[in-house]
């Protein structure tokens, strides 16, 4: 009987390793404005990573309308699930509202400082200023993301809407928010960086 019990024990599947928690901290582009949950950026990212053999739990930390100030204000609450990786997608609403780029920079710097203090891996996603705000504003705003990525040594995806912005077939009727297909393009393009971050975690073997 003991031999049988031992054999049965060894025949049971080994428990899966603890899932890597990925927090997507952002605005409506992350939250999935106008989309069903399954079509949102976090859900599509989770599906893509799972398909490639990664054990992950992608947390939707997007709040529609959030500026960098709002994202900074709720950061501690957003980190309550103790993520291993944070994708920071904030700043689009700052640009749309013409907020002083120095305030945007200060807020994002504070977020990156807090994440560094918690030893969390970060992917910073950039945004471009609307062209109607003038060249001076655009230059100051657009420089924020590469400057901060270099300063804090974090990975940078230069433009969250790369390949999607200004493409009618990939956006909803407002011309601002990606549709399901647009989100799929974003996920496809950003996926290699997310995979690299996961593989850099000390407890995760290369896929």
WOFENJO-V561157 format. One record per helix or strand of 3 or more residues. SS is the DSSP state (alpha for helix, beta for strand). FROM is the first residue (numbers start at 1). LEN is the number of residues. If there is no record, write none. Layout:
ss from len
SS FROM LEN
SS FROM LEN
This chain:
ss from len
alpha 2 10
beta 20 7
alpha 28 4
alpha 37 3
alpha 41 11
beta 56 7
alpha 68 6
alpha 75 7
beta 85 5
alpha 92 5
alpha 101 17
beta 121 5
alpha 131 3
alpha 135 18
beta 155 3
alpha 168 3
alpha 180 21
